[in-house]
């Protein structure tokens, strides 16, 4: 299935586009209900609070975090050195100077390394 909802609806409703307006709307509602049901069933089978994509990304980032060297500044802040970039992570504010933690709302390699250091 495509990630673009418009393309997905176009391809699945080719035949329904020839219907009168009310039947077309019924077809759209039925298809969207089917998609929502599929997603709900997938969500019910998850064993983690994270989506599989988030788990894959965190696993990848965890591998990168192992090469970094954190130094504690105070109770909540650490400087993380490695790979040519020094980042400051504030665990209380959940921020990092690399901005990945801020934008994605998932821990970057610097934040994961500091969390592993502090415990």
N, CA, C and O atoms as a GROMACS GRO file, in nm:
protein
  476
    1UNK      N    1   0.084  -0.118   0.000
    1UNK     CA    2   0.000   0.000   0.000
    1UNK      C    3   0.088   0.124   0.000
    1UNK      O    4   0.191   0.128   0.067
    2UNK      N    5   0.048   0.221  -0.073
    2UNK     CA    6   0.123   0.345  -0.083
    2UNK      C    7   0.105   0.428   0.043
    2UNK      O    8   0.006   0.412   0.114
    3UNK      N    9   0.199   0.517   0.070
    3UNK     CA   10   0.189   0.601   0.189
    3UNK      C   11   0.109   0.728   0.162
    3UNK      O   12   0.069   0.797   0.257
    4UNK      N   13   0.085   0.758   0.040
    4UNK     CA   14   0.007   0.877   0.006
    4UNK      C   15  -0.140   0.839   0.004
    4UNK      O   16  -0.184   0.761  -0.080
    5UNK      N   17  -0.217   0.895   0.096
    5UNK     CA   18  -0.358   0.857   0.111
    5UNK      C   19  -0.440   0.886  -0.014
    5UNK      O   20  -0.532   0.811  -0.047
    6UNK      N   21  -0.408   0.993  -0.084
    6UNK     CA   22  -0.483   1.027  -0.205
    6UNK      C   23  -0.460   0.922  -0.313
    6UNK      O   24  -0.555   0.879  -0.378
    7UNK      N   25  -0.335   0.882  -0.332
    7UNK     CA   26  -0.305   0.779  -0.432
    7UNK      C   27  -0.370   0.647  -0.394
    7UNK      O   28  -0.420   0.575  -0.480
    8UNK      N   29  -0.368   0.615  -0.266
    8UNK     CA   30  -0.429   0.491  -0.220
    8UNK      C   31  -0.579   0.491  -0.245
    8UNK      O   32  -0.634   0.393  -0.294
    9UNK      N   33  -0.643   0.601  -0.212
    9UNK     CA   34  -0.787   0.609  -0.238
    9UNK      C   35  -0.816   0.604  -0.387
    9UNK      O   36  -0.911   0.537  -0.428
   10UNK      N   37  -0.738   0.672  -0.467
   10UNK     CA   38  -0.759   0.670  -0.613
   10UNK      C   39  -0.750   0.528  -0.668
   10UNK      O   40  -0.834   0.486  -0.748
   11UNK      N   41  -0.647   0.455  -0.625
   11UNK     CA   42  -0.628   0.322  -0.681
   11UNK      C   43  -0.734   0.223  -0.632
   11UNK      O   44  -0.774   0.134  -0.707
   12UNK      N   45  -0.779   0.238  -0.509
   12UNK     CA   46  -0.879   0.144  -0.458
   12UNK      C   47  -1.021   0.178  -0.497
   12UNK      O   48  -1.109   0.093  -0.491
   13UNK      N   49  -1.044   0.302  -0.537
   13UNK     CA   50  -1.179   0.344  -0.570
   13UNK      C   51  -1.198   0.372  -0.719
   13UNK      O   52  -1.286   0.450  -0.756
   14UNK      N   53  -1.117   0.310  -0.803
   14UNK     CA   54  -1.129   0.334  -0.948
   14UNK      C   55  -1.271   0.304  -0.998
   14UNK      O   56  -1.331   0.384  -1.069
   15UNK      N   57  -1.323   0.190  -0.960
   15UNK     CA   58  -1.456   0.151  -1.005
   15UNK      C   59  -1.563   0.238  -0.938
   15UNK      O   60  -1.662   0.274  -1.000
   16UNK      N   61  -1.542   0.269  -0.810
   16UNK     CA   62  -1.643   0.345  -0.734
   16UNK      C   63  -1.657   0.489  -0.784
   16UNK      O   64  -1.760   0.552  -0.759
   17UNK      N   65  -1.557   0.541  -0.855
   17UNK     CA   66  -1.567   0.678  -0.906
   17UNK      C   67  -1.680   0.695  -1.007
   17UNK      O   68  -1.726   0.806  -1.032
   18UNK      N   69  -1.722   0.586  -1.065
   18UNK     CA   70  -1.832   0.591  -1.162
   18UNK      C   71  -1.969   0.590  -1.095
   18UNK      O   72  -2.069   0.613  -1.161
   19UNK      N   73  -1.975   0.564  -0.964
   19UNK     CA   74  -2.100   0.558  -0.889
   19UNK      C   75  -2.157   0.698  -0.867
   19UNK      O   76  -2.085   0.797  -0.878
   20UNK      N   77  -2.286   0.704  -0.836
   20UNK     CA   78  -2.342   0.832  -0.791
   20UNK      C   79  -2.273   0.875  -0.661
   20UNK      O   80  -2.210   0.795  -0.592
   21UNK      N   81  -2.286   1.002  -0.630
   21UNK     CA   82  -2.210   1.061  -0.519
   21UNK      C   83  -2.228   0.988  -0.387
   21UNK      O   84  -2.130   0.962  -0.318
   22UNK      N   85  -2.350   0.954  -0.349
   22UNK     CA   86  -2.374   0.888  -0.220
   22UNK      C   87  -2.310   0.750  -0.215
   22UNK      O   88  -2.255   0.712  -0.111
   23UNK      N   89  -2.315   0.675  -0.324
   23UNK     CA   90  -2.250   0.545  -0.327
   23UNK      C   91  -2.098   0.559  -0.322
   23UNK      O   92  -2.030   0.479  -0.259
   24UNK      N   93  -2.047   0.661  -0.388
   24UNK     CA   94  -1.903   0.688  -0.383
   24UNK      C   95  -1.860   0.718  -0.239
   24UNK      O   96  -1.760   0.664  -0.191
   25UNK      N   97  -1.936   0.803  -0.170
   25UNK     CA   98  -1.905   0.834  -0.030
   25UNK      C   99  -1.914   0.710   0.057
   25UNK      O  100  -1.831   0.691   0.147
   26UNK      N  101  -2.012   0.624   0.034
   26UNK     CA  102  -2.022   0.499   0.110
   26UNK      C  103  -1.900   0.411   0.086
   26UNK      O  104  -1.849   0.349   0.179
   27UNK      N  105  -1.854   0.406  -0.038
   27UNK     CA  106  -1.734   0.326  -0.069
   27UNK      C  107  -1.610   0.381   0.002
   27UNK      O  108  -1.528   0.304   0.053
   28UNK      N  109  -1.599   0.513   0.007
   28UNK     CA  110  -1.485   0.575   0.076
   28UNK      C  111  -1.490   0.544   0.225
   28UNK      O  112  -1.389   0.508   0.285
   29UNK      N  113  -1.607   0.559   0.285
   29UNK     CA  114  -1.622   0.530   0.428
   29UNK      C  115  -1.588   0.383   0.456
   29UNK      O  116  -1.519   0.353   0.554
   30UNK      N  117  -1.637   0.294   0.373
   30UNK     CA  118  -1.610   0.151   0.392
   30UNK      C  119  -1.461   0.120   0.383
   30UNK      O  120  -1.407   0.046   0.465
   31UNK      N  121  -1.394   0.177   0.285
   31UNK     CA  122  -1.250   0.152   0.267
   31UNK      C  123  -1.170   0.207   0.384
   31UNK      O  124  -1.079   0.141   0.434
   32UNK      N  125  -1.203   0.327   0.429
   32UNK     CA  126  -1.130   0.386   0.541
   32UNK      C  127  -1.156   0.307   0.670
   32UNK      O  128  -1.065   0.290   0.751
   33UNK      N  129  -1.278   0.259   0.689
   33UNK     CA  130  -1.307   0.177   0.806
   33UNK      C  131  -1.225   0.048   0.802
   33UNK      O  132  -1.176   0.003   0.906
   34UNK      N  133  -1.210  -0.009   0.685
   34UNK     CA  134  -1.128  -0.130   0.668
   34UNK      C  135  -0.982  -0.101   0.707
   34UNK      O  136  -0.920  -0.180   0.778
   35UNK      N  137  -0.928   0.012   0.659
   35UNK     CA  138  -0.790   0.047   0.691
   35UNK      C  139  -0.771   0.073   0.841
   35UNK      O  140  -0.674   0.027   0.901
   36UNK      N  141  -0.866   0.146   0.901
   36UNK     CA  142  -0.856   0.172   1.044
   36UNK      C  143  -0.864   0.042   1.125
   36UNK      O  144  -0.794   0.027   1.225
   37UNK      N  145  -0.947  -0.050   1.082
   37UNK     CA  146  -0.959  -0.178   1.151
   37UNK      C  147  -0.828  -0.256   1.142
   37UNK      O  148  -0.784  -0.314   1.241
   38UNK      N  149  -0.766  -0.258   1.024
   38UNK     CA  150  -0.638  -0.326   1.008
   38UNK      C  151  -0.533  -0.266   1.101
   38UNK      O  152  -0.459  -0.339   1.167
   39UNK      N  153  -0.526  -0.133   1.107
   39UNK     CA  154  -0.430  -0.066   1.195
   39UNK      C  155  -0.458  -0.096   1.342
   39UNK      O  156  -0.366  -0.117   1.420
   40UNK      N  157  -0.585  -0.096   1.379
   40UNK     CA  158  -0.623  -0.125   1.518
   40UNK      C  159  -0.580  -0.265   1.557
   40UNK      O  160  -0.528  -0.286   1.666
   41UNK      N  161  -0.602  -0.362   1.467
   41UNK     CA  162  -0.562  -0.500   1.495
   41UNK      C  163  -0.410  -0.511   1.510
   41UNK      O  164  -0.361  -0.582   1.598
   42UNK      N  165  -0.335  -0.442   1.425
   42UNK     CA  166  -0.190  -0.442   1.437
   42UNK      C  167  -0.147  -0.381   1.570
   42UNK      O  168  -0.056  -0.432   1.635
   43UNK      N  169  -0.210  -0.273   1.610
   43UNK     CA  170  -0.176  -0.205   1.735
   43UNK      C  171  -0.206  -0.294   1.855
   43UNK      O  172  -0.130  -0.292   1.953
   44UNK      N  173  -0.313  -0.370   1.850
   44UNK     CA  174  -0.346  -0.458   1.962
   44UNK      C  175  -0.245  -0.570   1.979
   44UNK      O  176  -0.230  -0.623   2.090
   45UNK      N  177  -0.176  -0.607   1.873
   45UNK     CA  178  -0.078  -0.715   1.879
   45UNK      C  179   0.061  -0.669   1.920
   45UNK      O  180   0.152  -0.751   1.934
   46UNK      N  181   0.080  -0.539   1.938
   46UNK     CA  182   0.211  -0.488   1.978
   46UNK      C  183   0.241  -0.527   2.122
   46UNK      O  184   0.152  -0.525   2.208
   47UNK      N  185   0.366  -0.562   2.148
   47UNK     CA  186   0.407  -0.599   2.283
   47UNK      C  187   0.483  -0.486   2.352
   47UNK      O  188   0.519  -0.498   2.469
   48UNK      N  189   0.508  -0.379   2.281
   48UNK     CA  190   0.584  -0.266   2.332
   48UNK      C  191   0.501  -0.139   2.317
   48UNK      O  192   0.415  -0.132   2.229
   49UNK      N  193   0.526  -0.039   2.402
   49UNK     CA  194   0.454   0.087   2.382
   49UNK      C  195   0.501   0.163   2.258
   49UNK      O  196   0.438   0.260   2.217
   50UNK      N  197   0.612   0.119   2.199
   50UNK     CA  198   0.665   0.183   2.079
   50UNK      C  199   0.619   0.108   1.955
   50UNK      O  200   0.592  -0.011   1.958
   51UNK      N  201   0.612   0.182   1.845
   51UNK     CA  202   0.581   0.118   1.718
   51UNK      C  203   0.703   0.039   1.671
   51UNK      O  204   0.815   0.068   1.715
   52UNK      N  205   0.685  -0.058   1.583
   52UNK     CA  206   0.801  -0.132   1.532
   52UNK      C  207   0.905  -0.041   1.466
   52UNK      O  208   1.025  -0.065   1.478
   53UNK      N  209   0.860   0.064   1.397
   53UNK     CA  210   0.954   0.157   1.333
   53UNK      C  211   1.038   0.230   1.438
   53UNK      O  212   1.158   0.246   1.421
   54UNK      N  213   0.975   0.275   1.546
   54UNK     CA  214   1.049   0.343   1.654
   54UNK      C  215   1.148   0.248   1.718
   54UNK      O  216   1.261   0.288   1.748
   55UNK      N  217   1.110   0.123   1.739
   55UNK     CA  218   1.201   0.025   1.797
   55UNK      C  219   1.322   0.002   1.707
   55UNK      O  220   1.435  -0.007   1.755
   56UNK      N  221   1.298  -0.008   1.575
   56UNK     CA  222   1.411  -0.025   1.481
   56UNK      C  223   1.506   0.094   1.487
   56UNK      O  224   1.628   0.078   1.489
   57UNK      N  225   1.448   0.215   1.490
   57UNK     CA  226   1.532   0.336   1.494
   57UNK      C  227   1.612   0.343   1.623
   57UNK      O  228   1.731   0.376   1.620
   58UNK      N  229   1.549   0.313   1.735
   58UNK     CA  230   1.621   0.317   1.863
   58UNK      C  231   1.729   0.211   1.869
   58UNK      O  232   1.837   0.235   1.925
   59UNK      N  233   1.703   0.094   1.814
   59UNK     CA  234   1.804  -0.012   1.810
   59UNK      C  235   1.926   0.034   1.728
   59UNK      O  236   2.040   0.011   1.768
   60UNK      N  237   1.899   0.097   1.616
   60UNK     CA  238   2.007   0.149   1.531
   60UNK      C  239   2.087   0.257   1.606
   60UNK      O  240   2.210   0.257   1.604
   61UNK      N  241   2.015   0.349   1.670
   61UNK     CA  242   2.079   0.459   1.742
   61UNK      C  243   2.160   0.405   1.860
   61UNK      O  244   2.267   0.458   1.891
   62UNK      N  245   2.109   0.302   1.926
   62UNK     CA  246   2.180   0.243   2.041
   62UNK      C  247   2.317   0.191   1.997
   62UNK      O  248   2.415   0.205   2.071
   63UNK      N  249   2.324   0.132   1.879
   63UNK     CA  250   2.453   0.085   1.828
   63UNK      C  251   2.551   0.198   1.806
   63UNK      O  252   2.670   0.183   1.832
   64UNK      N  253   2.503   0.312   1.760
   64UNK     CA  254   2.589   0.428   1.739
   64UNK      C  255   2.632   0.492   1.871
   64UNK      O  256   2.740   0.550   1.879
   65UNK      N  257   2.548   0.482   1.973
   65UNK     CA  258   2.574   0.549   2.101
   65UNK      C  259   2.692   0.488   2.176
   65UNK      O  260   2.755   0.555   2.258
   66UNK      N  261   2.723   0.363   2.149
   66UNK     CA  262   2.829   0.294   2.222
   66UNK      C  263   2.967   0.355   2.204
   66UNK      O  264   3.054   0.335   2.290
   67UNK      N  265   2.989   0.426   2.097
   67UNK     CA  266   3.122   0.483   2.070
   67UNK      C  267   3.141   0.622   2.130
   67UNK      O  268   3.250   0.678   2.121
   68UNK      N  269   3.037   0.678   2.190
   68UNK     CA  270   3.043   0.814   2.243
   68UNK      C  271   3.092   0.815   2.387
   68UNK      O  272   3.075   0.718   2.460
   69UNK      N  273   3.153   0.928   2.427
   69UNK     CA  274   3.208   0.941   2.563
   69UNK      C  275   3.139   1.055   2.637
   69UNK      O  276   3.164   1.172   2.606
   70UNK      N  277   3.052   1.024   2.734
   70UNK     CA  278   2.983   1.129   2.809
   70UNK      C  279   3.064   1.178   2.930
   70UNK      O  280   3.136   1.100   2.993
   71UNK      N  281   3.050   1.306   2.961
   71UNK     CA  282   3.109   1.365   3.081
   71UNK      C  283   3.000   1.446   3.149
   71UNK      O  284   2.938   1.534   3.088
   72UNK      N  285   2.977   1.417   3.277
   72UNK     CA  286   2.868   1.483   3.348
   72UNK      C  287   2.906   1.626   3.385
   72UNK      O  288   3.014   1.650   3.438
   73UNK      N  289   2.816   1.720   3.356
   73UNK     CA  290   2.835   1.862   3.391
   73UNK      C  291   2.769   1.889   3.526
   73UNK      O  292   2.830   1.947   3.616
   74UNK      N  293   2.643   1.847   3.539
   74UNK     CA  294   2.570   1.859   3.665
   74UNK      C  295   2.473   1.741   3.673
   74UNK      O  296   2.487   1.644   3.599
   75UNK      N  297   2.375   1.749   3.762
   75UNK     CA  298   2.285   1.636   3.784
   75UNK      C  299   2.206   1.596   3.659
   75UNK      O  300   2.174   1.479   3.642
   76UNK      N  301   2.176   1.692   3.573
   76UNK     CA  302   2.091   1.663   3.456
   76UNK      C  303   2.160   1.679   3.322
   76UNK      O  304   2.109   1.629   3.222
   77UNK      N  305   2.275   1.745   3.318
   77UNK     CA  306   2.339   1.775   3.190
   77UNK      C  307   2.471   1.699   3.176
   77UNK      O  308   2.546   1.682   3.272
   78UNK      N  309   2.495   1.655   3.054
   78UNK     CA  310   2.620   1.588   3.021
   78UNK      C  311   2.669   1.636   2.885
   78UNK      O  312   2.589   1.670   2.798
   79UNK      N  313   2.798   1.639   2.868
   79UNK     CA  314   2.860   1.664   2.738
   79UNK      C  315   2.895   1.529   2.680
   79UNK      O  316   2.957   1.446   2.748
   80UNK      N  317   2.858   1.506   2.557
   80UNK     CA  318   2.886   1.379   2.491
   80UNK      C  319   2.979   1.407   2.375
   80UNK      O  320   2.945   1.481   2.283
   81UNK      N  321   3.098   1.345   2.380
   81UNK     CA  322   3.198   1.366   2.275
   81UNK      C  323   3.210   1.241   2.189
   81UNK      O  324   3.197   1.128   2.237
   82UNK      N  325   3.235   1.266   2.062
   82UNK     CA  326   3.255   1.154   1.972
   82UNK      C  327   3.215   1.187   1.831
   82UNK      O  328   3.126   1.269   1.808
   83UNK      N  329   3.281   1.122   1.737
   83UNK     CA  330   3.255   1.139   1.594
   83UNK      C  331   3.259   1.284   1.549
   83UNK      O  332   3.181   1.324   1.463
   84UNK      N  333   3.351   1.363   1.606
   84UNK     CA  334   3.374   1.499   1.559
   84UNK      C  335   3.271   1.601   1.603
   84UNK      O  336   3.272   1.713   1.553
   85UNK      N  337   3.182   1.566   1.696
   85UNK     CA  338   3.080   1.660   1.739
   85UNK      C  339   3.057   1.644   1.889
   85UNK      O  340   3.035   1.534   1.938
   86UNK      N  341   3.061   1.755   1.960
   86UNK     CA  342   3.031   1.754   2.103
   86UNK      C  343   2.888   1.802   2.123
   86UNK      O  344   2.851   1.909   2.074
   87UNK      N  345   2.808   1.724   2.193
   87UNK     CA  346   2.669   1.759   2.216
   87UNK      C  347   2.644   1.770   2.366
   87UNK      O  348   2.701   1.695   2.446
   88UNK      N  349   2.558   1.864   2.403
   88UNK     CA  350   2.518   1.879   2.542
   88UNK      C  351   2.375   1.828   2.553
   88UNK      O  352   2.285   1.873   2.482
   89UNK      N  353   2.356   1.733   2.643
   89UNK     CA  354   2.224   1.672   2.664
   89UNK      C  355   2.173   1.712   2.801
   89UNK      O  356   2.244   1.701   2.901
   90UNK      N  357   2.049   1.759   2.806
   90UNK     CA  358   1.981   1.788   2.932
   90UNK      C  359   1.868   1.686   2.946
   90UNK      O  360   1.766   1.694   2.877
   91UNK      N  361   1.887   1.591   3.036
   91UNK     CA  362   1.789   1.483   3.050
   91UNK      C  363   1.660   1.530   3.115
   91UNK      O  364   1.553   1.476   3.086
   92UNK      N  365   1.667   1.630   3.201
   92UNK     CA  366   1.545   1.680   3.264
   92UNK      C  367   1.457   1.752   3.163
   92UNK      O  368   1.335   1.732   3.161
   93UNK      N  369   1.517   1.835   3.079
   93UNK     CA  370   1.442   1.909   2.976
   93UNK      C  371   1.421   1.827   2.849
   93UNK      O  372   1.344   1.867   2.762
   94UNK      N  373   1.488   1.712   2.840
   94UNK     CA  374   1.482   1.624   2.722
   94UNK      C  375   1.523   1.699   2.595
   94UNK      O  376   1.450   1.701   2.496
   95UNK      N  377   1.641   1.761   2.600
   95UNK     CA  378   1.694   1.834   2.486
   95UNK      C  379   1.837   1.792   2.459
   95UNK      O  380   1.906   1.740   2.548
   96UNK      N  381   1.881   1.814   2.337
   96UNK     CA  382   2.019   1.789   2.296
   96UNK      C  383   2.057   1.896   2.195
   96UNK      O  384   1.974   1.940   2.116
   97UNK      N  385   2.182   1.937   2.197
   97UNK     CA  386   2.224   2.041   2.104
   97UNK      C  387   2.229   1.992   1.959
   97UNK      O  388   2.239   2.074   1.868
   98UNK      N  389   2.221   1.862   1.936
   98UNK     CA  390   2.214   1.813   1.798
   98UNK      C  391   2.074   1.834   1.739
   98UNK      O  392   2.056   1.825   1.618
   99UNK      N  393   1.975   1.861   1.824
   99UNK     CA  394   1.836   1.892   1.789
   99UNK      C  395   1.754   1.772   1.743
   99UNK      O  396   1.633   1.786   1.724
  100UNK      N  397   1.815   1.654   1.725
  100UNK     CA  398   1.737   1.536   1.686
  100UNK      C  399   1.638   1.498   1.797
  100UNK      O  400   1.522   1.467   1.770
  101UNK      N  401   1.686   1.500   1.920
  101UNK     CA  402   1.602   1.468   2.036
  101UNK      C  403   1.484   1.565   2.043
  101UNK      O  404   1.372   1.525   2.074
  102UNK      N  405   1.511   1.692   2.015
  102UNK     CA  406   1.408   1.795   2.022
  102UNK      C  407   1.304   1.778   1.912
  102UNK      O  408   1.184   1.789   1.937
  103UNK      N  409   1.349   1.752   1.790
  103UNK     CA  410   1.259   1.747   1.675
  103UNK      C  411   1.183   1.615   1.665
  103UNK      O  412   1.062   1.616   1.640
  104UNK      N  413   1.251   1.504   1.682
  104UNK     CA  414   1.189   1.373   1.662
  104UNK      C  415   1.117   1.321   1.786
  104UNK      O  416   1.034   1.231   1.776
  105UNK      N  417   1.147   1.378   1.900
  105UNK     CA  418   1.090   1.334   2.029
  105UNK      C  419   1.126   1.189   2.061
  105UNK      O  420   1.060   1.124   2.142
  106UNK      N  421   1.231   1.139   1.996
  106UNK     CA  422   1.292   1.011   2.029
  106UNK      C  423   1.436   1.039   2.068
  106UNK      O  424   1.498   1.128   2.011
  107UNK      N  425   1.490   0.965   2.164
  107UNK     CA  426   1.627   0.992   2.206
  107UNK      C  427   1.727   0.976   2.091
  107UNK      O  428   1.724   0.877   2.018
  108UNK      N  429   1.815   1.074   2.078
  108UNK     CA  430   1.925   1.064   1.982
  108UNK      C  431   2.035   0.978   2.046
  108UNK      O  432   2.022   0.937   2.161
  109UNK      N  433   2.141   0.951   1.971
  109UNK     CA  434   2.250   0.869   2.025
  109UNK      C  435   2.314   0.933   2.148
  109UNK      O  436   2.358   0.863   2.239
  110UNK      N  437   2.318   1.068   2.150
  110UNK     CA  438   2.376   1.137   2.266
  110UNK      C  439   2.290   1.116   2.391
  110UNK      O  440   2.342   1.088   2.499
  111UNK      N  441   2.159   1.130   2.375
  111UNK     CA  442   2.067   1.113   2.488
  111UNK      C  443   2.068   0.969   2.538
  111UNK      O  444   2.064   0.945   2.659
  112UNK      N  445   2.072   0.873   2.446
  112UNK     CA  446   2.077   0.733   2.487
  112UNK      C  447   2.205   0.703   2.564
  112UNK      O  448   2.204   0.631   2.664
  113UNK      N  449   2.315   0.759   2.518
  113UNK     CA  450   2.443   0.735   2.586
  113UNK      C  451   2.443   0.796   2.726
  113UNK      O  452   2.495   0.735   2.819
  114UNK      N  453   2.385   0.916   2.741
  114UNK     CA  454   2.382   0.978   2.872
  114UNK      C  455   2.286   0.905   2.965
  114UNK      O  456   2.315   0.890   3.084
  115UNK      N  457   2.173   0.859   2.914
  115UNK     CA  458   2.080   0.784   2.997
  115UNK      C  459   2.144   0.653   3.044
  115UNK      O  460   2.124   0.611   3.158
  116UNK      N  461   2.222   0.591   2.957
  116UNK     CA  462   2.293   0.470   2.996
  116UNK      C  463   2.402   0.497   3.099
  116UNK      O  464   2.431   0.412   3.183
  117UNK      N  465   2.460   0.614   3.093
  117UNK     CA  466   2.567   0.653   3.188
  117UNK      C  467   2.510   0.682   3.326
  117UNK      O  468   2.564   0.637   3.427
  118UNK      N  469   2.401   0.756   3.331
  118UNK     CA  470   2.342   0.795   3.459
  118UNK      C  471   2.260   0.681   3.518
  118UNK      O  472   2.254   0.664   3.640
  119UNK      N  473   2.197   0.604   3.431
  119UNK     CA  474   2.118   0.490   3.478
  119UNK      C  475   1.979   0.527   3.487
  119UNK      O  476   1.896   0.444   3.525
   0.00000   0.00000   0.00000
